[in-house]
Amino acid sequence: MFEKLFETYRKEILHSRLLMVEGKVQKEGKVVQVIVSKCFDFSKRLKRLTIKDDTSSLTRP
């Protein structure tokens, strides 16, 4: 099953800088795993997380 999922979302898994996954969280003792069912490339949204340096509006002596 992992191989089929990987092939389905190969592009997203290998090329994303920010990857969102959908699935179920599974916990056994201290081990926590995410059983992934879908992958999404959110790389384009990284620009929204960038803090712009607005020092250009400061006056300098």
Secondary structure, DSSP 8 states (H G I E B T S, - for coil): -HHHHHHHTHHHHHH-SSEEEEEEEEEETTEEEEEEEEEEE-GGGHHHH-----GGGS---
